[in-house]
């Protein structure tokens, strides 16, 4: 019997709850917006996957707050288009593109090296990029695509940037997870879901739970520093992320779901901005946020510090983390 058969009932039950909550808050206009008007005055902000969707919106909003923004994108052409569009909306935008393919550990290391040659510190790192529910694929380094991109790529990137983050007087690491983490489990003995255990949604939810456990363990390991960490669920948003879930006919207008049940990228970026900017979170670290508020009641798997530590140690081995970057 496959792994999917074993967990199907629990998965479906939890997913139904997520759908009711997410679509309900969107339909009835219950989504919150960031209230702070905090300016960043040249602070260095790094946003991964910012050529489209909430990543692009987040980068744009950061430029409006006078940050110096770097976006890391796999597709350079799309990244350049995003930079041009942001600069057209905000002519004063200080924004630069660096190539970053999170499914390639070599690319992650190159991005971090390139950034370190350009900047002496990083104030805000936003781990935004991701892939959802794709067919069974492998990264350049042989990992399951969603785990490799959503978790391992950001794990390695963050640890390479920790030295720069420590040079900021008050740095923040914001990792975009998803409420679908509630359906996730960390399969430490088969992290790549091989031997018939792969299912697109099992892989996706595992990677999103991994984002939360990573943020918790990072907070624990950096507890004596000024670097704070936050994980969040942005909500259900009408972006390209769903391209593997449904086929979109671009000749047709947006349907009922896109118009009434999904958020725009602007609304979808609000919790990310909340975690990155809100002054009230300055003394918080390692928590999960949704709809611009901290969520204290979570499934047991998201509070499992033993699994968080085991996942961290496994991730160090998988990416062959350099000794001087171990924390």
N, C-alpha and C positions, 0 to 999 in steps of 0.2 A: 504494500500500500504506500502511495506517495506521501510526501510531507504535506502537500496541499490537501489531500483527503483527510489527514489527521486534524488539521487546524481549521478546516473550512467553516464549521458551524460557529466557532468563536470569532473567526474573522468576519463572517457575514453579519453576526449580531453587533459587533463593535462598529463595523462600517456603516450599518444602518443608523446607529446613533450619531456618527459623525455627519452623515448626510443630512439628517434632520436638523442638527445644530447649525451646520455651516450654511445650508441653503436657507434655513429659517431666519438666521440673523441677517443674511443678505437681503432677503425678500422684504422683511419688515423694517429695513433701514436701521438696524441696531449696531452697526459698525462704528467704532470710535475713531477719531482722528487725533493726531499728535497736536498737543496744545502749546508746546514750547516754541518760542521764537529764537532760540539760542543760535548765535552766530559762531562759526568755527574759525574765522579769521586766519586762513592759511594753514590750518591743521591738515595733515596728510591722511586721506581716506582712501582705502583700497576696496574695490567692489569687484567680485568675480562674477562672470556671466552677465555683464551689464550691457550687452548689445541689444537686448529686447526685454519685454515684460517688466516685472517689478525691479529687476536689477538696473535696468536703464532708468526707470523712474526714480529709484533711490539715488543713483549717481546724479541725475538732474537736480533733485532736491538738495543734495549736498553742495552742488555748485551754487545754488541760490543762497546757501548759508555761508558762502565765501570760503569753502574748503578747497584744498588742492586735491583733485580727484584722479586716481589711476583706475582704469578699468582693465580687467584681464579677460580676454576673449579668445576662444579657440579659432573662430573664423575672423581673420583680420579684416577682410572686406566688410563684413557686417559690423564689426567693431568701429571701423572708420566711418561708416554711415551713421552709427549711433552718436559718435563724437560730433560729427557735423550737424546732426539734428539737434543735439543738446546745445551746441554753440549758436545755432540759429534761434533757439528759444531763449537763450541767455548769452548774449554776446560777451559778457564778462566772465564766462565760465573758464576756469583753469582746470582743464581736463586733458588727460593723455591716455593713449592706448598702449598696452603691452600685450604681446601674445601670451596666452596661457591655455594650455590644454590639460585639464585636470585628470584626464584619462591616461596621461603620460607622466610618469614620475620624473623623467628627464626634463620635460617641459616645465614642470613645477619648480624644479631646482634652478632652471635657467631663468625663470621669471623672478624668483626670489633674489638671485644674484644680480640681475639687471636692476631691480628696484633698489637694492642696497647700494648700488653704485650711483643712484640718482638721489637718494634720500638718506638722511642720517637718523630718522625716526619714522615710525608710523603711529598715528593716534587712534585710528579706527580701522579695523579689518572686518569687512562684511563678507562672510562666506555664503554667497547667494546662489552660485551656479548649481545646476542639477539636471538630471535626466530622470524621467518617470515612465515606468511600466514598458520599457523597451523589450524587444525580443531578446532571446538569450544570446548575448554578445560578450566578448572579452576586451579588456583594455589592452593597451600596447604591452603592458607588463604581465598579462595573463590572468587578471582578476575579473570576476563578474562585473559587468559594466556599471551597474548602479551602485554597488558597494564600493567599487574602485574609484568612481568619479565623485559620488556624493560624499563619501566618508574619507577614503584613503587619500584622495587628492587634496582635500581641505585639511586633513590631519597633517600631512607633510608640509603643506604651504604654511599653515599656522606656526608649526614648530620652527620652520626656517625664518619666520618673521618675528618670533618671540624676542630675539635680541634687539630688534628695532622697536618693538612695542614697549619693551622695558625702558627705552630712552625717552618715552613720552611721560609727562607728569601724571597723566590719567588716561591710560589706554583702555579701549574696549574691543573685545572680539565678539562679533554678532554672527551666529550661525543659523541659517534659515533651514528649519526642519519642516514638519508638517503635522497636522493633527492626525494624519494616518499612522503616526508612530504608535497609536493605541492598538493597532493591529499587528505590530511588529514583534519579532523575537530575534535574539542574536544567536545564530547557529554556529557556535564556536568550533564545533567539530566538523563543520562543513560550510565554512563561511562563504564559499563561492557557489553553494547550492548546486553541486554537480551530482552525477549519478541519478538523474531523473528527478531531482528535488527542485529544479528551477520552475518558478512561476513568476511572471512579471510583477505581480502585486506583492508576493512574498518578498521578492528581492527589494522592491521599492520601500516597503514598510520596514524591513530590516535596516536599510540604509538611513531612513529617517529616525529610527530609534537610536541608531549608532551616532547620529548627529547630537542627540540629547545627552547620551552617555559620555560622549567626547567632551562636550561643553562642561558637564559636571566634573569630570575627572581633571580637565584642564584647570578649572577653578580651584580644585583641591591642590593641585601641584603648584599653582601660582598664588596661593593664598597669602604668602608673605611679600607679595609684590603689589604694585599699583595697577596691575592689569586685571580687569574684570571681564567676565564672560557671560554671555546670554544666548539662549536658544529660543526659537520662536516658531509658531505656526502662523503663516501669513493669511490663511483662509483659502477658499476656492476662488480662483481668479481666471479670467478669460485671457490666457496667454498661450504661447507656443509650447509650453510644457506638456500640454495634453495631446500633442501631435501623434503619440503612439497609441493613445486610447481611442481616439475618434478621427475619422477622416473629415477634413473641412473642405467644403465646396466654396471657394473664394468668390464665385460668381453670384452666390446668394448672400443676402443680408444676414445679420445675426438673428438667431432663433430665440425662442422664449427663454431657454436656459441661459444663454449668454446675456440677454437683456435684463433678466429679472433675478436670476439665481446665482450669477457669478459677479465678482467685483471687477472693477476696472483696475489696471495696474496702479493708478494713483491710490485708490483705497487699499489695494493689496500691499502697498509699500508702507503703510502707516505703522504697523507693529515693528517692522525693521527700524524705521526712523525713531520710534519710541525707545527701543532698546539702545540705539546708538546715541540719542540726544537727551533724553529726559534726565533732568538733574536729580530727580527723586530716586533714581536707580544707582546713583554713584556709589552707594555702600552695599549694593546687592551683587552677588556673583554666583553663577552656576545654576540659576533658576530658568524655568520655562515660561514663556509669555504668549498670550493669545488675545487678540482684540484689544491691544494696548493695556493689558493688565497682567499681573503675575498669576500663574496658576499653581496652586499649592497641592491640589488633589490630583494625583496622576496614577496611572496603572503601576502595579508593583514593578514591572520590568524596567520602567523609567527611573526608578529609585534604587535599583540594584547596584550598589557600589562595588560589590564583588565582581559582577559582570563588567562593570565599567572599567575596573582595573585590569581584568583579564583581556578585554577588548583593546585597551591601550597597549598592553604588552605585546599582544598579537600584532597590532598595527605597526608597532616599532619594528618588529621582526620582518613583516611583509614588505615594508618600504625600505628596509635596511637603513634605518635612521642613523645618521652620523653620531658618534659618541658625544661630541661636544654640544649637540643639540638636545640630548636627553635631559629631562627635567624631573 
